[in-house]
Amino acid sequence: MKTFAAINVGSYEQTLKIYTITKNSGIREVDWIRNRLDLGGTFATGKLSHEVMDELCAVLRNFVSIMEGYRVDDYRACATSALRRCTTSTSFSASFFRLASRWIRRNSCLSPAAAPATT
């Protein structure tokens, strides 16, 4: 059995879904964690405030903790254009990778070097 996590950082909601994958049962969702944090202001300003960035890091830190509890084998994360296009996204990415570095190193699924380039 493999355990997989999917993280979505949306403009208004951040979600973590945990799945188990087996030959017999296929893919089965076992948990769905939702958090409401509005990132939509970045469309107008092009920036995340430090307060929002701190809160988003706390949400993602909680997601990493949950993933550790489920002993996730692999994960993928995607982010809304509100985050990808903001000028503070490079700073945010660095913060997130520092927070999650223990988990990332142990599972070697994603590393800061593999992070997508931001423009």
Summary of the structure (lengths in Angstrom):
residues: 119
radius of gyration: 14.6
end to end distance: 38.4
largest distance: 49.0
contacts: 323
relative contact order: 0.19
helix: 43%
strand: 29%
